[in-house]
Amino acid sequence: MIRVAVAGIAGRMGSRIAQLVSEAEDLTLVGCWERKDHPLVGKPLKSAVAWAPEGLMVSESPEKAVENAEVVIDFTVPEATVEHAKICASMGICAVIGTTGLSETDRKILEECARKIPMVVAPNMSVGVNVLFRLVEFAARLLGPDFDIEIVEAHHRFKKDAPSGTAIKLGQILADATGRSWDNSAVYVRKGIVGERKPEEIGIQVLRAGDIVGEHTVLFASLGERIEITHRAHSRDNFARGALRAARWVVGKAPGLYDMQNVLGLV
């Protein structure tokens, strides 16, 4: 049994991941925590959800919550995630991180932590999305510079960061595949008289509405034809199941920074 601790146990992703861990035959939930002011802190997790293991308390201390864990799964917020990563690194515990909105500074901290522990960091842990990454890279290389590239992503009204980490990752992959700089090619807003579209642009557009779990479309268009490649998430379970797959994979690996492409054997 792989011993798992889950950060942000009361969150939408944290609670679902923890439930799937508790239901898995090869995983066991040994720790969980929430922010200090959360009403669940100090109470048995079972007081909130029927599936919780007997005796498991919701801690306010990440250090205490992870002390018996082999791997931590974290889908919280950037400022919390980097602190959790430091704790994992200091205690020799593997980490699986699906937090989005990470800054370059955050990424550098995670890279430092990954020198001590194996760590999977991915903006989207869906198996389907990670296949999408490979498909759009392949298409971009084949289609070449005659095709304009646009990315459209849609999520629920509660999502705090925009564009999504997945959309940014798509843009970076597409820029690399076509020999461009993502920082110089990305166009996030078009408004007013902006002039004709420049050939090097990669547009990235954001929709926020209702309870959309997550949709990402990459559009390749030339004069006379277009191709659209779309992934739609029907529930958060695909992200959660991907995180569990990553947790199983990362335990026992050498220290380093990995992503879902590594987990799925795509690289």
C-alpha positions as CSV (number, residue, x, y, z in Angstrom):
1,M,0.0,0.0,0.0
2,I,1.3,3.4,-1.0
3,R,0.8,5.9,1.9
4,V,-0.7,9.2,0.6
5,A,-1.4,12.6,2.2
6,V,-3.6,15.2,0.5
7,A,-3.3,19.0,0.8
8,G,-6.4,21.1,0.8
9,I,-8.7,18.3,1.8
10,A,-11.9,20.5,1.8
11,G,-11.3,21.8,-1.7
12,R,-13.1,20.5,-4.8
13,M,-10.0,18.6,-6.1
14,G,-8.6,17.7,-2.7
15,S,-11.7,16.0,-1.5
16,R,-12.3,14.0,-4.6
17,I,-8.6,12.9,-4.8
18,A,-8.8,11.8,-1.1
19,Q,-12.0,9.8,-1.8
20,L,-10.4,8.0,-4.7
21,V,-7.3,7.3,-2.7
22,S,-9.5,5.8,0.1
23,E,-11.3,3.6,-2.4
24,A,-8.2,2.4,-4.2
25,E,-6.9,-1.1,-3.3
26,D,-3.2,-0.1,-3.5
27,L,-3.3,3.3,-1.8
28,T,-4.1,4.4,1.7
29,L,-4.9,7.9,3.0
30,V,-2.7,8.6,6.0
31,G,-2.8,12.4,6.3
32,C,-4.7,15.5,5.2
33,W,-4.7,19.2,6.1
34,E,-6.4,22.5,5.6
35,R,-5.7,26.2,6.3
36,K,-5.7,27.1,10.0
37,D,-9.0,29.0,9.9
38,H,-10.9,26.2,8.2
39,P,-13.8,24.8,10.4
40,L,-12.8,21.2,9.7
41,V,-9.3,21.7,11.3
42,G,-9.0,19.5,14.4
43,K,-12.0,17.4,13.6
44,P,-12.2,13.8,12.2
45,L,-12.5,13.9,8.5
46,K,-15.3,11.4,8.9
47,S,-17.4,14.1,10.5
48,A,-17.6,15.7,7.0
49,V,-17.5,12.7,4.6
50,A,-18.7,9.1,5.1
51,W,-15.9,7.6,3.1
52,A,-13.1,8.9,5.3
53,P,-10.9,6.4,7.2
54,E,-11.6,6.0,10.9
55,G,-9.6,8.2,13.2
56,L,-8.0,10.4,10.4
57,M,-8.0,14.0,11.7
58,V,-7.9,17.1,9.6
59,S,-4.6,18.9,10.6
60,E,-3.6,22.5,10.3
61,S,0.0,21.4,10.2
62,P,1.4,20.1,6.9
63,E,4.5,18.7,8.7
64,K,2.3,16.6,11.0
65,A,-0.1,15.5,8.2
66,V,2.7,14.2,6.0
67,E,4.9,12.5,8.6
68,N,3.7,9.0,7.7
69,A,3.2,9.6,4.0
70,E,5.3,8.4,1.0
71,V,3.7,10.9,-1.4
72,V,1.8,14.1,-1.1
73,I,-0.8,15.2,-3.6
74,D,-1.3,19.0,-3.8
75,F,-4.0,20.8,-5.9
76,T,-4.1,24.0,-3.8
77,V,-2.8,27.5,-4.6
78,P,0.7,28.6,-5.6
79,E,1.7,30.3,-2.3
80,A,0.7,27.2,-0.3
81,T,2.1,24.7,-2.8
82,V,5.6,26.1,-2.7
83,E,5.7,25.8,1.1
84,H,4.3,22.3,0.9
85,A,7.0,21.4,-1.6
86,K,9.7,22.7,0.7
87,I,8.3,20.5,3.5
88,C,8.3,17.5,1.3
89,A,11.9,18.1,0.2
90,S,13.1,18.5,3.8
91,M,11.3,15.3,4.9
92,G,12.2,13.2,1.8
93,I,8.6,12.7,0.7
94,C,7.6,12.5,-3.0
95,A,5.2,15.1,-4.4
96,V,2.5,15.3,-7.0
97,I,1.5,18.8,-7.8
98,G,-1.4,19.9,-10.0
99,T,-1.7,23.5,-8.8
100,T,-2.1,26.0,-11.6
101,G,-1.1,29.7,-11.7
102,L,2.5,29.0,-10.7
103,S,4.8,31.9,-11.4
104,E,8.4,31.6,-12.7
105,T,9.6,32.1,-9.2
106,D,7.3,29.3,-7.9
107,R,8.7,27.0,-10.6
108,K,12.3,27.8,-9.7
109,I,11.5,26.9,-6.0
110,L,9.9,23.6,-7.2
111,E,13.0,22.9,-9.3
112,E,15.2,23.4,-6.2
113,C,13.0,21.0,-4.2
114,A,13.1,18.4,-7.0
115,R,16.8,18.1,-6.5
116,K,16.1,16.3,-3.3
117,I,12.9,14.4,-4.1
118,P,11.0,13.0,-7.1
119,M,8.2,15.4,-8.0
120,V,5.5,15.3,-10.7
121,V,4.3,18.8,-11.6
122,A,1.7,19.2,-14.3
123,P,-0.9,21.9,-15.1
124,N,-3.3,19.1,-16.2
125,M,-3.1,15.5,-15.1
126,S,-5.8,14.2,-17.4
127,V,-4.5,11.4,-19.6
128,G,-6.6,12.8,-22.5
129,V,-5.1,16.3,-22.2
130,N,-1.5,14.9,-22.2
131,V,-2.3,13.0,-25.4
132,L,-3.7,16.3,-26.7
133,F,-0.3,17.9,-26.0
134,R,1.4,15.4,-28.3
135,L,-1.3,15.6,-31.0
136,V,-1.0,19.4,-31.3
137,E,2.8,19.3,-31.3
138,F,2.7,16.8,-34.2
139,A,0.1,18.8,-36.1
140,A,2.0,22.1,-35.7
141,R,5.2,20.5,-37.1
142,L,3.3,19.1,-40.1
143,L,1.2,22.1,-40.9
144,G,4.0,24.6,-40.8
145,P,3.9,28.4,-40.9
146,D,1.0,28.7,-43.4
147,F,-1.4,27.9,-40.6
148,D,-2.4,30.4,-37.9
149,I,-2.7,29.0,-34.4
150,E,-5.3,30.0,-31.8
151,I,-6.1,28.5,-28.4
152,V,-9.5,28.8,-26.7
153,E,-10.1,27.6,-23.2
154,A,-13.2,27.5,-21.0
155,H,-13.7,26.9,-17.3
156,H,-16.2,27.4,-14.5
157,R,-16.9,30.8,-13.0
158,F,-14.9,30.0,-9.8
159,K,-11.5,29.5,-11.5
160,K,-9.1,32.1,-10.2
161,D,-6.3,32.1,-12.8
162,A,-6.5,32.9,-16.5
163,P,-5.4,31.6,-18.9
164,S,-5.4,28.1,-17.5
165,G,-2.2,26.4,-16.9
166,T,-3.2,23.9,-19.6
167,A,-3.7,26.6,-22.2
168,I,-0.3,28.1,-21.4
169,K,1.3,24.7,-21.7
170,L,-0.4,24.2,-25.0
171,G,1.0,27.6,-26.2
172,Q,4.5,26.7,-25.0
173,I,4.4,23.4,-26.9
174,L,3.1,25.0,-30.0
175,A,5.7,27.8,-29.9
176,D,8.5,25.2,-29.5
177,A,7.1,23.1,-32.3
178,T,7.1,26.0,-34.7
179,G,10.4,27.6,-33.6
180,R,8.9,30.6,-31.9
181,S,9.4,32.3,-28.5
182,W,6.2,31.9,-26.5
183,D,6.8,35.1,-24.6
184,N,7.1,37.0,-27.9
185,S,4.3,35.2,-29.7
186,A,1.5,35.0,-27.2
187,V,-1.4,37.4,-27.7
188,Y,-3.8,37.4,-24.8
189,V,-6.1,40.3,-25.7
190,R,-7.4,41.8,-29.0
191,K,-9.4,45.0,-28.8
192,G,-9.9,47.9,-31.0
193,I,-7.9,48.6,-34.2
194,V,-5.1,46.0,-33.8
195,G,-4.2,45.6,-37.4
196,E,-3.8,42.4,-39.4
197,R,-2.8,39.3,-37.6
198,K,0.9,38.8,-37.5
199,P,2.2,35.4,-38.7
200,E,4.1,34.7,-35.5
201,E,1.1,35.3,-33.2
202,I,-0.4,32.5,-31.1
203,G,-3.7,33.8,-29.8
204,I,-5.0,32.6,-26.5
205,Q,-8.6,33.3,-25.5
206,V,-10.4,32.7,-22.2
207,L,-14.0,31.9,-21.3
208,R,-15.4,31.7,-17.7
209,A,-18.9,30.6,-17.2
210,G,-21.2,28.4,-15.1
211,D,-19.9,25.0,-14.1
212,I,-17.7,24.2,-17.1
213,V,-15.2,21.7,-15.9
214,G,-12.6,22.4,-18.6
215,E,-12.4,22.7,-22.3
216,H,-9.4,23.4,-24.5
217,T,-9.4,23.8,-28.3
218,V,-6.4,24.4,-30.6
219,L,-7.3,25.8,-33.9
220,F,-5.0,25.7,-37.0
221,A,-6.3,27.8,-39.9
222,S,-5.0,28.6,-43.3
223,L,-6.6,30.3,-46.3
224,G,-9.2,27.7,-47.3
225,E,-9.2,25.2,-44.4
226,R,-8.9,24.7,-40.7
227,I,-8.3,21.9,-38.2
228,E,-9.7,22.0,-34.6
229,I,-8.5,19.7,-31.9
230,T,-10.5,19.8,-28.7
231,H,-10.5,18.1,-25.3
232,R,-13.5,18.4,-23.0
233,A,-13.4,17.3,-19.4
234,H,-16.8,15.9,-18.3
235,S,-15.9,15.7,-14.6
236,R,-12.9,16.4,-12.3
237,D,-12.4,12.7,-11.9
238,N,-10.1,12.5,-14.9
239,F,-7.7,15.0,-13.2
240,A,-8.0,13.1,-9.9
241,R,-7.4,9.7,-11.5
242,G,-4.4,11.1,-13.3
243,A,-3.0,12.4,-10.0
244,L,-3.4,8.9,-8.5
245,R,-1.6,7.4,-11.5
246,A,1.2,9.9,-11.0
247,A,1.4,9.1,-7.2
248,R,1.8,5.4,-8.0
249,W,4.5,6.2,-10.6
250,V,6.6,8.7,-8.7
251,V,7.3,6.6,-5.5
252,G,10.7,5.0,-5.8
253,K,11.9,7.3,-8.7
254,A,15.1,9.2,-8.5
255,P,15.0,12.9,-7.4
256,G,14.0,15.1,-10.3
257,L,11.2,17.2,-11.8
258,Y,8.8,15.1,-13.9
259,D,5.5,15.7,-15.6
260,M,2.6,13.6,-16.9
261,Q,4.4,12.9,-20.2
262,N,7.0,11.0,-18.1
263,V,4.2,9.2,-16.1
264,L,2.5,8.1,-19.3
265,G,5.7,7.1,-21.0
266,L,5.2,9.6,-23.8
267,V,8.8,10.9,-23.5
